[in-house]
Amino acid sequence: MTRPRLLKTRRETRLENVRLLEGHLSELGLAPTYAVTDGATRRLAPEGLGWCHVLYAAEEAWPLGAESCVIVRWLPDEAFQYDHRAERVPAGAAEHWRERTAATMQALQGLGYQAAVTGPPRLPHLHAAEDILVWRAGEGAAVEPWPPVNAWSGAAPARPSFSQPEYLPGEQSPVDVVDEELRCTPAPGMAFALDAPAVLWPAYAESCVRVLWQPDAEYRRRPDGTVPSGAAEHWKAGTGRVHEALKGAGYRVQRSERATSPVLDDDAGFLAWRRRPPRLPVSAFV
């Protein structure tokens, strides 16, 4: 099986999407600049706006109908950042966070993107930054509100990035739990769990991890773009087994809308998540 060298891999396309957004942020004055003084490089952030950088968004977490998607990570001005010595945020930090993230999303929407803060809440006294999901809808795709209204109403904040507590002896992190489930159900290739940034969690999720499956070395795409005989069958068997293992362990499983394959992909991703229990109306307790 071969592919034309002109056909871009998904990794190449992802890098292009990240670079495109980096260029837009620079044009909007929301990206830092860098200066070299006496051989040392200093980062110069815009004043009063916060500043942003771009991260890859796993395709299995993209909103329905998206043709590209990234995470724009917004960080507050230095004057409004968490004071670790005082263990608090300065006055005005919450307003700066709220106003500038809204303005950043509005600026990106003005360039034709969809942009939303989604996932368990991030707060200036618990987290260093706000993550914004930024995507373009594919041609002809219905543009639906994302996240759904009230999807995160009443949800606990995302795991803190300040003074983040370690798991106690005997406790397992969600990643460890999923890894154990995967070890109990071996699959062709290699599968392992990773933390999923809160902004990528499916609507109404209570917990979520990302699972990455990679083919065995003998079935990986070669440097010239060709794939070995049997690679497609190996890919189908491995990803199918991982999906079955996660479902069998009681997880909801989310995959990308686009079918993955060894021709364009280096790996295949899954979101394994559990839904929050529904909130009961007050009358239920009467």
PASEBA-1860 file (N, C-alpha, C; in nm, 3 decimals):
! residues 286
1> MTRPRLLK> 0.086/-0.119/0.000/0.000/0.000/0.000/0.089/0.124/0.000 ~ 0.061/0.219/-0.085/0.143/0.339/-0.094/0.055/0.463/-0.086 ~ 0.116/0.574/-0.065/0.047/0.702/-0.069/0.136/0.802/-0.140 ~ 0.081/0.896/-0.215/0.165/0.998/-0.280/0.236/1.082/-0.174 ~ 0.357/1.119/-0.202/0.433/1.197/-0.105/0.370/1.335/-0.085 ~ 0.291/1.383/-0.183/0.228/1.513/-0.170/0.115/1.513/-0.067 ~ 0.066/1.394/-0.028/-0.042/1.383/0.068/0.013/1.405/0.208 ~ -0.040/1.504/0.279/0.012/1.537/0.410/-0.037/1.437/0.515
9> TRRETRLE> 0.050/1.403/0.609/0.007/1.322/0.722/-0.073/1.410/0.817 ~ -0.145/1.346/0.909/-0.223/1.423/1.006/-0.131/1.506/1.096 ~ -0.013/1.455/1.125/0.082/1.530/1.208/0.123/1.659/1.138 ~ 0.151/1.651/1.008/0.189/1.770/0.932/0.075/1.873/0.929 ~ -0.047/1.823/0.912/-0.163/1.912/0.911/-0.183/1.979/1.045 ~ -0.164/1.903/1.155/-0.178/1.961/1.289/-0.078/2.073/1.311 ~ 0.046/2.051/1.269/0.149/2.154/1.286/0.114/2.279/1.207 ~ 0.058/2.262/1.087/0.017/2.378/1.007/-0.093/2.457/1.078
17> NVRLLEGH> -0.189/2.386/1.138/-0.298/2.453/1.210/-0.246/2.533/1.329 ~ -0.151/2.474/1.401/-0.092/2.544/1.515/-0.019/2.670/1.469 ~ 0.059/2.657/1.364/0.136/2.773/1.314/0.044/2.882/1.261 ~ -0.067/2.841/1.198/-0.163/2.939/1.148/-0.221/3.022/1.262 ~ -0.260/2.955/1.370/-0.316/3.028/1.485/-0.209/3.114/1.552 ~ -0.086/3.065/1.556/0.022/3.146/1.612/0.037/3.276/1.534 ~ 0.025/3.268/1.402/0.033/3.388/1.320/-0.082/3.483/1.348 ~ -0.203/3.430/1.363/-0.318/3.514/1.394/-0.301/3.584/1.529
25> LSELGLAP> -0.253/3.511/1.629/-0.234/3.571/1.761/-0.131/3.683/1.755 ~ -0.027/3.665/1.674/0.073/3.772/1.659/0.010/3.895/1.595 ~ -0.074/3.873/1.493/-0.141/3.985/1.426/-0.235/4.059/1.521 ~ -0.295/3.985/1.612/-0.389/4.045/1.709/-0.317/4.108/1.828 ~ -0.186/4.093/1.835/-0.110/4.148/1.947/-0.125/4.069/2.075 ~ -0.163/3.941/2.063/-0.186/3.858/2.181/-0.075/3.756/2.206 ~ 0.024/3.753/2.119/0.136/3.660/2.135/0.257/3.737/2.188 ~ 0.343/3.671/2.265/0.463/3.739/2.313/0.564/3.761/2.202
33> TYAVTDGA> 0.653/3.855/2.223/0.768/3.873/2.135/0.893/3.841/2.217 ~ 1.004/3.827/2.149/1.126/3.786/2.219/1.240/3.880/2.182 ~ 1.320/3.913/2.282/1.434/4.002/2.262/1.558/3.937/2.323 ~ 1.671/3.955/2.255/1.797/3.900/2.305/1.881/4.014/2.361 ~ 1.914/4.004/2.488/1.997/4.104/2.555/2.114/4.034/2.621 ~ 2.236/4.075/2.583/2.357/4.014/2.639/2.354/3.862/2.627 ~ 2.305/3.814/2.515/2.304/3.669/2.491/2.189/3.595/2.555 ~ 2.106/3.664/2.634/1.992/3.599/2.699/1.863/3.638/2.629
41> TRRLAPEG> 1.776/3.542/2.608/1.649/3.567/2.542/1.542/3.597/2.647 ~ 1.473/3.709/2.628/1.365/3.747/2.719/1.233/3.745/2.645 ~ 1.130/3.696/2.715/0.996/3.698/2.656/0.927/3.826/2.698 ~ 0.871/3.897/2.600/0.802/4.023/2.625/0.654/4.002/2.595 ~ 0.571/4.005/2.699/0.428/3.983/2.683/0.357/4.115/2.661 ~ 0.249/4.116/2.583/0.172/4.240/2.566/0.114/4.283/2.700 ~ 0.102/4.412/2.722/0.053/4.463/2.850/-0.097/4.487/2.845 ~ -0.164/4.446/2.952/-0.306/4.473/2.968/-0.398/4.373/2.900
49> LGWCHVLY> -0.341/4.282/2.820/-0.423/4.190/2.742/-0.411/4.045/2.787 ~ -0.314/4.014/2.872/-0.274/3.876/2.888/-0.199/3.834/2.762 ~ -0.157/3.709/2.756/-0.089/3.664/2.635/-0.122/3.517/2.610 ~ -0.102/3.473/2.487/-0.149/3.341/2.446/-0.040/3.260/2.376 ~ -0.053/3.129/2.387/0.021/3.040/2.297/-0.071/2.925/2.259 ~ -0.031/2.851/2.157/-0.120/2.753/2.094/-0.072/2.612/2.122 ~ -0.168/2.523/2.152/-0.140/2.382/2.176/-0.225/2.297/2.082 ~ -0.175/2.181/2.052/-0.250/2.086/1.970/-0.371/2.034/2.048
57> AAEEAWPL> -0.483/2.019/1.981/-0.604/1.961/2.040/-0.626/1.823/1.980 ~ -0.633/1.721/2.063/-0.654/1.585/2.014/-0.782/1.577/1.932 ~ -0.775/1.513/1.816/-0.888/1.514/1.723/-1.012/1.446/1.779 ~ -0.993/1.348/1.867/-1.109/1.280/1.925/-1.191/1.372/2.015 ~ -1.137/1.489/2.048/-1.209/1.584/2.133/-1.267/1.702/2.056 ~ -1.251/1.704/1.924/-1.300/1.819/1.845/-1.453/1.825/1.849 ~ -1.509/1.945/1.846/-1.655/1.957/1.831/-1.701/1.894/1.701 ~ -1.824/1.845/1.698/-1.878/1.783/1.577/-1.873/1.881/1.459
65> GAESCVIV> -1.828/1.831/1.346/-1.823/1.912/1.225/-1.699/1.997/1.211 ~ -1.607/1.994/1.308/-1.485/2.076/1.298/-1.390/2.017/1.195 ~ -1.327/2.104/1.115/-1.226/2.057/1.019/-1.085/2.082/1.071 ~ -1.073/2.168/1.171/-0.946/2.191/1.239/-0.977/2.242/1.379 ~ -0.885/2.222/1.472/-0.911/2.263/1.610/-0.779/2.269/1.686 ~ -0.764/2.370/1.770/-0.647/2.384/1.856/-0.692/2.436/1.992 ~ -0.600/2.434/2.087/-0.622/2.497/2.217/-0.540/2.626/2.220 ~ -0.604/2.736/2.250/-0.533/2.862/2.274/-0.526/2.880/2.425
73> RWLPDEAF> -0.407/2.876/2.478/-0.388/2.892/2.623/-0.361/3.039/2.653 ~ -0.451/3.098/2.732/-0.440/3.239/2.769/-0.384/3.248/2.910 ~ -0.285/3.335/2.928/-0.225/3.358/3.060/-0.241/3.504/3.098 ~ -0.267/3.533/3.226/-0.291/3.670/3.268/-0.163/3.754/3.269 ~ -0.182/3.886/3.271/-0.068/3.976/3.289/0.004/3.942/3.419 ~ 0.132/3.974/3.423/0.211/3.944/3.542/0.151/4.008/3.667 ~ 0.094/4.127/3.652/0.037/4.197/3.767/-0.082/4.124/3.828 ~ -0.144/4.034/3.751/-0.263/3.964/3.800/-0.239/3.815/3.820
81> QYDHRAER> -0.114/3.773/3.815/-0.085/3.632/3.834/-0.086/3.596/3.982 ~ -0.107/3.469/4.008/-0.114/3.417/4.145/0.015/3.450/4.220 ~ 0.001/3.501/4.340/0.115/3.534/4.427/0.142/3.412/4.514 ~ 0.247/3.338/4.483/0.274/3.213/4.555/0.317/3.238/4.699 ~ 0.382/3.349/4.724/0.424/3.377/4.862/0.305/3.412/4.950 ~ 0.214/3.491/4.896/0.094/3.527/4.972/-0.017/3.424/4.958 ~ -0.002/3.332/4.863/-0.101/3.228/4.835/-0.238/3.289/4.804 ~ -0.237/3.388/4.716/-0.361/3.452/4.674/-0.337/3.520/4.539
89> VPAGAAEH> -0.448/3.563/4.477/-0.436/3.641/4.354/-0.456/3.788/4.388 ~ -0.393/3.878/4.314/-0.409/4.021/4.341/-0.553/4.068/4.316 ~ -0.586/4.180/4.374/-0.717/4.240/4.350/-0.734/4.268/4.201 ~ -0.852/4.239/4.150/-0.881/4.262/4.008/-0.846/4.146/3.918 ~ -0.788/4.039/3.974/-0.745/3.926/3.891/-0.864/3.857/3.825 ~ -0.972/3.837/3.899/-1.089/3.768/3.843/-1.149/3.848/3.728 ~ -1.156/3.980/3.742/-1.212/4.065/3.636/-1.121/4.063/3.513 ~ -0.990/4.072/3.535/-0.894/4.066/3.425/-0.908/3.934/3.349
97> WRERTAAT> -0.917/3.826/3.423/-0.931/3.692/3.365/-1.058/3.685/3.280 ~ -1.170/3.726/3.337/-1.300/3.716/3.268/-1.306/3.806/3.146 ~ -1.264/3.931/3.161/-1.277/4.028/3.051/-1.181/3.996/2.936 ~ -1.059/3.960/2.969/-0.961/3.940/2.862/-0.981/3.806/2.789 ~ -1.027/3.702/2.858/-1.055/3.578/2.785/-1.174/3.598/2.691 ~ -1.275/3.674/2.737/-1.390/3.704/2.650/-1.345/3.785/2.528 ~ -1.258/3.884/2.549/-1.209/3.966/2.438/-1.124/3.883/2.342 ~ -1.046/3.790/2.395/-0.964/3.703/2.309/-1.053/3.615/2.222
105> MQALQGLG> -1.157/3.558/2.279/-1.250/3.476/2.200/-1.319/3.560/2.094 ~ -1.358/3.681/2.130/-1.426/3.768/2.034/-1.334/3.801/1.917 ~ -1.206/3.825/1.946/-1.110/3.857/1.841/-1.092/3.738/1.746 ~ -1.087/3.617/1.800/-1.071/3.498/1.717/-1.197/3.471/1.636 ~ -1.312/3.496/1.695/-1.438/3.480/1.621/-1.445/3.578/1.504 ~ -1.384/3.696/1.522/-1.381/3.793/1.414/-1.299/3.746/1.295 ~ -1.213/3.646/1.315/-1.134/3.589/1.207/-1.199/3.465/1.147 ~ -1.322/3.437/1.189/-1.395/3.324/1.131/-1.386/3.195/1.207
113> YQAAVTGP> -1.329/3.199/1.327/-1.320/3.079/1.410/-1.438/3.070/1.505 ~ -1.464/2.948/1.552/-1.549/2.927/1.668/-1.456/2.920/1.789 ~ -1.498/2.974/1.902/-1.413/2.973/2.020/-1.500/2.960/2.144 ~ -1.456/2.876/2.238/-1.535/2.854/2.359/-1.446/2.809/2.473 ~ -1.482/2.850/2.593/-1.424/2.795/2.715/-1.514/2.680/2.756 ~ -1.461/2.561/2.759/-1.540/2.444/2.791/-1.463/2.353/2.886 ~ -1.532/2.257/2.943/-1.469/2.169/3.040/-1.488/2.219/3.182 ~ -1.446/2.141/3.282/-1.455/2.185/3.421/-1.393/2.324/3.438
121> PRLPHLHA> -1.453/2.408/3.522/-1.407/2.547/3.533/-1.261/2.560/3.576 ~ -1.192/2.658/3.515/-1.060/2.701/3.561/-1.076/2.839/3.624 ~ -1.010/2.859/3.738/-1.029/2.981/3.816/-0.894/3.042/3.850 ~ -0.884/3.176/3.856/-0.753/3.240/3.875/-0.684/3.205/4.006 ~ -0.761/3.167/4.110/-0.695/3.132/4.236/-0.656/2.984/4.242 ~ -0.692/2.907/4.138/-0.659/2.765/4.135/-0.572/2.726/4.016 ~ -0.576/2.806/3.910/-0.512/2.767/3.785/-0.428/2.881/3.727 ~ -0.324/2.844/3.657/-0.232/2.944/3.602/-0.282/3.006/3.474
129> AEDILVWR> -0.375/2.938/3.404/-0.415/2.983/3.271/-0.556/2.936/3.240 ~ -0.614/2.997/3.138/-0.743/2.953/3.084/-0.720/2.893/2.946 ~ -0.779/2.778/2.922/-0.770/2.715/2.791/-0.897/2.744/2.712 ~ -0.879/2.785/2.588/-0.990/2.817/2.498/-0.984/2.721/2.379 ~ -1.094/2.653/2.353/-1.101/2.565/2.237/-1.136/2.651/2.115 ~ -1.055/2.640/2.010/-1.072/2.724/1.890/-1.076/2.632/1.769 ~ -1.182/2.645/1.687/-1.196/2.554/1.574/-1.266/2.622/1.457 ~ -1.251/2.560/1.341/-1.324/2.600/1.221/-1.418/2.487/1.184
137> AGEGAAVE> -1.542/2.522/1.152/-1.638/2.422/1.106/-1.610/2.390/0.960 ~ -1.625/2.263/0.924/-1.606/2.222/0.786/-1.714/2.280/0.696 ~ -1.685/2.290/0.568/-1.779/2.346/0.473/-1.910/2.267/0.474 ~ -2.020/2.336/0.493/-2.150/2.272/0.494/-2.189/2.213/0.628 ~ -2.097/2.214/0.727/-2.130/2.157/0.858/-2.221/2.253/0.934 ~ -2.317/2.195/1.007/-2.406/2.277/1.089/-2.328/2.329/1.209 ~ -2.334/2.459/1.232/-2.263/2.519/1.346/-2.357/2.517/1.466 ~ -2.331/2.427/1.558/-2.413/2.414/1.677/-2.338/2.471/1.797
145> PWPPVNAW> -2.412/2.523/1.896/-2.347/2.579/2.014/-2.260/2.473/2.083 ~ -2.140/2.512/2.117/-2.052/2.422/2.191/-1.978/2.503/2.296 ~ -1.978/2.461/2.422/-2.046/2.341/2.473/-2.196/2.362/2.486 ~ -2.274/2.254/2.504/-2.417/2.270/2.525/-2.444/2.360/2.646 ~ -2.553/2.432/2.641/-2.589/2.520/2.752/-2.598/2.439/2.881 ~ -2.539/2.491/2.987/-2.541/2.429/3.120/-2.463/2.297/3.129 ~ -2.379/2.268/3.029/-2.303/2.143/3.032/-2.213/2.134/3.155 ~ -2.164/2.249/3.204/-2.072/2.248/3.318/-2.132/2.318/3.439
153> SGAAPARP> -2.262/2.342/3.437/-2.329/2.402/3.553/-2.317/2.309/3.673 ~ -2.264/2.362/3.780/-2.249/2.283/3.902/-2.130/2.191/3.905 ~ -2.048/2.189/3.799/-1.931/2.100/3.795/-1.821/2.152/3.888 ~ -1.748/2.062/3.948/-1.634/2.100/4.032/-1.524/2.156/3.944 ~ -1.442/2.248/3.997/-1.331/2.302/3.917/-1.235/2.193/3.872 ~ -1.163/2.221/3.765/-1.059/2.130/3.719/-0.953/2.115/3.828 ~ -0.881/2.005/3.821/-0.777/1.978/3.921/-0.681/2.098/3.928 ~ -0.657/2.151/4.048/-0.577/2.274/4.060/-0.435/2.258/4.006
161> SFSQPEYL> -0.382/2.367/3.950/-0.242/2.367/3.910/-0.154/2.432/4.017 ~ -0.215/2.498/4.116/-0.140/2.552/4.229/-0.155/2.457/4.347 ~ -0.042/2.423/4.410/-0.044/2.334/4.526/-0.126/2.209/4.496 ~ -0.105/2.153/4.379/-0.183/2.036/4.338/-0.153/1.919/4.430 ~ -0.254/1.869/4.498/-0.228/1.759/4.591/-0.188/1.632/4.518 ~ -0.095/1.560/4.575/-0.057/1.431/4.520/-0.161/1.328/4.562 ~ -0.170/1.221/4.485/-0.259/1.114/4.526/-0.198/1.045/4.648 ~ -0.282/1.012/4.742/-0.237/0.949/4.866/-0.191/0.807/4.841
169> PGEQSPVD> -0.106/0.753/4.930/-0.064/0.612/4.914/-0.187/0.521/4.907 ~ -0.185/0.434/4.810/-0.298/0.343/4.793/-0.403/0.394/4.696 ~ -0.401/0.527/4.668/-0.494/0.584/4.571/-0.437/0.572/4.430 ~ -0.526/0.564/4.334/-0.485/0.559/4.195/-0.542/0.679/4.121 ~ -0.462/0.737/4.035/-0.512/0.844/3.950/-0.600/0.783/3.842 ~ -0.688/0.864/3.779/-0.768/0.811/3.667/-0.682/0.749/3.557 ~ -0.565/0.807/3.533/-0.475/0.751/3.431/-0.428/0.612/3.472 ~ -0.391/0.595/3.599/-0.347/0.463/3.648/-0.458/0.360/3.637
177> VVDEELRC> -0.580/0.402/3.669/-0.694/0.310/3.664/-0.716/0.260/3.522 ~ -0.714/0.353/3.425/-0.736/0.313/3.286/-0.620/0.228/3.236 ~ -0.498/0.262/3.272/-0.383/0.180/3.231/-0.397/0.037/3.281 ~ -0.448/0.022/3.403/-0.467/-0.112/3.458/-0.573/-0.189/3.379 ~ -0.680/-0.120/3.341/-0.783/-0.184/3.260/-0.726/-0.229/3.126 ~ -0.640/-0.148/3.066/-0.581/-0.182/2.937/-0.486/-0.301/2.950 ~ -0.415/-0.308/3.063/-0.325/-0.422/3.083/-0.402/-0.553/3.097 ~ -0.524/-0.543/3.151/-0.606/-0.663/3.169/-0.665/-0.714/3.038
185> TPAPGMAF> -0.665/-0.630/2.936/-0.721/-0.669/2.806/-0.619/-0.635/2.698 ~ -0.517/-0.717/2.681/-0.413/-0.685/2.583/-0.470/-0.671/2.442 ~ -0.409/-0.583/2.365/-0.450/-0.559/2.227/-0.327/-0.555/2.139 ~ -0.340/-0.587/2.011/-0.228/-0.568/1.919/-0.181/-0.422/1.924 ~ -0.051/-0.400/1.913/0.003/-0.265/1.927/0.022/-0.232/2.074 ~ 0.030/-0.104/2.103/0.051/-0.058/2.241/-0.048/0.052/2.273 ~ -0.115/0.041/2.388/-0.211/0.143/2.431/-0.176/0.189/2.571 ~ -0.190/0.320/2.595/-0.161/0.375/2.727/-0.244/0.500/2.749
193> ALDAPAVL> -0.264/0.534/2.875/-0.349/0.647/2.911/-0.266/0.771/2.940 ~ -0.326/0.887/2.914/-0.264/1.017/2.938/-0.367/1.109/3.003 ~ -0.319/1.209/3.076/-0.409/1.313/3.125/-0.474/1.383/3.006 ~ -0.601/1.414/3.018/-0.671/1.493/2.916/-0.694/1.632/2.972 ~ -0.643/1.737/2.907/-0.671/1.873/2.956/-0.821/1.894/2.971 ~ -0.860/1.967/3.074/-1.002/1.985/3.104/-1.080/2.040/2.987 ~ -1.017/2.125/2.904/-1.087/2.187/2.792/-1.130/2.084/2.687 ~ -1.070/1.965/2.689/-1.104/1.861/2.592/-1.209/1.763/2.643
201> WPAYAESC> -1.253/1.778/2.768/-1.348/1.681/2.822/-1.482/1.690/2.749 ~ -1.546/1.576/2.722/-1.681/1.580/2.665/-1.779/1.649/2.760 ~ -1.885/1.705/2.704/-1.985/1.772/2.786/-2.041/1.677/2.891 ~ -2.056/1.728/3.013/-2.113/1.656/3.128/-2.020/1.552/3.188 ~ -1.893/1.549/3.147/-1.801/1.449/3.200/-1.767/1.479/3.346 ~ -1.754/1.373/3.424/-1.709/1.384/3.563/-1.560/1.356/3.573 ~ -1.511/1.269/3.486/-1.368/1.240/3.476/-1.339/1.200/3.332 ~ -1.214/1.217/3.291/-1.180/1.187/3.152/-1.030/1.168/3.140
209> VRVLWQPD> -0.991/1.069/3.065/-0.850/1.051/3.028/-0.842/1.027/2.878 ~ -0.727/1.050/2.824/-0.703/1.022/2.683/-0.626/0.892/2.673 ~ -0.665/0.807/2.581/-0.594/0.681/2.556/-0.535/0.689/2.415 ~ -0.408/0.658/2.406/-0.338/0.661/2.278/-0.298/0.519/2.240 ~ -0.332/0.480/2.119/-0.291/0.349/2.067/-0.189/0.370/1.956 ~ -0.081/0.291/1.960/0.022/0.299/1.857/0.047/0.160/1.799 ~ 0.066/0.150/1.669/0.090/0.018/1.608/0.227/-0.036/1.644 ~ 0.240/-0.167/1.633/0.371/-0.229/1.650/0.467/-0.176/1.543
217> AEYRRRPD> 0.595/-0.180/1.575/0.697/-0.119/1.487/0.690/-0.171/1.344 ~ 0.662/-0.301/1.328/0.665/-0.358/1.193/0.546/-0.315/1.107 ~ 0.447/-0.247/1.170/0.330/-0.203/1.094/0.321/-0.050/1.082 ~ 0.425/0.019/1.121/0.423/0.165/1.114/0.458/0.214/0.973 ~ 0.409/0.333/0.942/0.438/0.393/0.811/0.588/0.415/0.795 ~ 0.637/0.384/0.678/0.781/0.400/0.651/0.812/0.545/0.617 ~ 0.941/0.584/0.623/0.979/0.723/0.591/0.938/0.768/0.452 ~ 0.926/0.673/0.357/0.889/0.712/0.220/0.737/0.722/0.203
225> GTVPSGAA> 0.662/0.701/0.312/0.517/0.716/0.305/0.443/0.587/0.281 ~ 0.510/0.478/0.251/0.442/0.350/0.230/0.415/0.284/0.365 ~ 0.318/0.193/0.366/0.289/0.117/0.489/0.305/-0.031/0.458 ~ 0.348/-0.109/0.557/0.372/-0.253/0.534/0.243/-0.329/0.507 ~ 0.256/-0.443/0.444/0.143/-0.532/0.423/0.085/-0.573/0.559 ~ -0.047/-0.571/0.569/-0.113/-0.610/0.694/-0.132/-0.497/0.792 ~ -0.083/-0.376/0.757/-0.092/-0.263/0.851/-0.237/-0.224/0.879 ~ -0.321/-0.222/0.775/-0.460/-0.183/0.794/-0.532/-0.281/0.885
233> EHWKAGTG> -0.506/-0.412/0.867/-0.570/-0.513/0.951/-0.522/-0.502/1.096 ~ -0.392/-0.479/1.112/-0.335/-0.461/1.247/-0.398/-0.341/1.316 ~ -0.412/-0.231/1.241/-0.471/-0.108/1.295/-0.615/-0.132/1.340 ~ -0.692/-0.197/1.254/-0.833/-0.224/1.286/-0.847/-0.314/1.408 ~ -0.764/-0.417/1.416/-0.772/-0.510/1.529/-0.731/-0.442/1.659 ~ -0.624/-0.363/1.655/-0.575/-0.299/1.776/-0.670/-0.193/1.829 ~ -0.715/-0.105/1.741/-0.805/0.002/1.787/-0.940/-0.055/1.830 ~ -0.987/-0.157/1.758/-1.114/-0.219/1.796/-1.106/-0.283/1.933
241> RVHEALKG> -0.994/-0.348/1.962/-0.978/-0.414/2.093/-0.971/-0.312/2.206 ~ -0.902/-0.201/2.183/-0.895/-0.097/2.286/-1.034/-0.040/2.313 ~ -1.109/-0.013/2.208/-1.245/0.039/2.224/-1.329/-0.058/2.306 ~ -1.322/-0.186/2.275/-1.398/-0.287/2.349/-1.356/-0.291/2.496 ~ -1.226/-0.282/2.522/-1.177/-0.288/2.659/-1.229/-0.171/2.742 ~ -1.229/-0.052/2.685/-1.276/0.066/2.758/-1.426/0.058/2.783 ~ -1.501/0.018/2.681/-1.647/0.003/2.698/-1.677/-0.105/2.802 ~ -1.602/-0.214/2.798/-1.623/-0.322/2.893/-1.594/-0.282/3.036
249> AGYRVQRS> -1.506/-0.183/3.053/-1.473/-0.133/3.187/-1.570/-0.026/3.235 ~ -1.672/0.002/3.155/-1.776/0.096/3.197/-1.754/0.240/3.155 ~ -1.658/0.264/3.066/-1.633/0.401/3.020/-1.718/0.433/2.897 ~ -1.756/0.559/2.886/-1.803/0.609/2.758/-1.678/0.636/2.674 ~ -1.687/0.611/2.547/-1.569/0.623/2.460/-1.600/0.717/2.346 ~ -1.511/0.813/2.325/-1.528/0.907/2.214/-1.406/0.899/2.123 ~ -1.430/0.888/1.992/-1.324/0.885/1.893/-1.347/0.997/1.792 ~ -1.251/1.022/1.707/-1.265/1.128/1.608/-1.371/1.090/1.507
257> ERATSPVL> -1.436/1.193/1.449/-1.534/1.168/1.343/-1.468/1.101/1.223 ~ -1.346/1.140/1.195/-1.274/1.085/1.081/-1.212/0.951/1.122 ~ -1.229/0.851/1.037/-1.167/0.721/1.065/-1.015/0.734/1.051 ~ -0.943/0.682/1.149/-0.797/0.687/1.145/-0.744/0.567/1.066 ~ -0.619/0.579/1.018/-0.560/0.471/0.940/-0.408/0.487/0.940 ~ -0.336/0.378/0.910/-0.190/0.387/0.906/-0.137/0.470/0.791 ~ -0.222/0.501/0.693/-0.176/0.578/0.577/-0.146/0.722/0.616 ~ -0.230/0.781/0.703/-0.215/0.922/0.739/-0.179/0.945/0.885
265> DDDAGFLA> -0.199/0.845/0.969/-0.185/0.866/1.114/-0.067/0.788/1.171 ~ -0.011/0.843/1.279/0.093/0.774/1.354/0.033/0.696/1.471 ~ -0.088/0.734/1.512/-0.151/0.671/1.627/-0.301/0.697/1.619 ~ -0.375/0.641/1.712/-0.520/0.663/1.720/-0.554/0.698/1.864 ~ -0.642/0.797/1.881/-0.674/0.844/2.015/-0.819/0.814/2.053 ~ -0.841/0.803/2.183/-0.973/0.781/2.241/-0.987/0.870/2.363 ~ -1.107/0.917/2.391/-1.139/0.976/2.520/-1.221/0.874/2.597 ~ -1.173/0.837/2.716/-1.246/0.745/2.803/-1.298/0.828/2.920
273> WRRRPPRL> -1.429/0.834/2.935/-1.484/0.928/3.033/-1.608/0.872/3.102 ~ -1.638/0.931/3.216/-1.757/0.896/3.292/-1.842/1.022/3.307 ~ -1.972/1.006/3.296/-2.064/1.119/3.303/-2.097/1.151/3.448 ~ -2.113/1.281/3.475/-2.157/1.324/3.608/-2.299/1.274/3.633 ~ -2.330/1.236/3.758/-2.468/1.198/3.789/-2.559/1.318/3.765 ~ -2.681/1.294/3.714/-2.772/1.406/3.690/-2.808/1.477/3.819 ~ -2.826/1.608/3.811/-2.865/1.687/3.928/-3.015/1.671/3.951 ~ -3.051/1.630/4.070/-3.192/1.609/4.101/-3.260/1.742/4.134
281> PVSAFV> -3.384/1.762/4.090/-3.455/1.883/4.128/-3.483/1.888/4.275 ~ -3.499/2.010/4.328/-3.522/2.028/4.472/-3.642/1.945/4.517 ~ -3.744/1.933/4.434/-3.865/1.861/4.471/-3.838/1.714/4.501 ~ -3.727/1.661/4.449/-3.694/1.522/4.472/-3.659/1.495/4.617 ~ -3.622/1.600/4.690/-3.583/1.583/4.830/-3.697/1.617/4.925 ~ -3.811/1.655/4.873/-3.924/1.693/4.958/-4.009/1.571/4.991
END
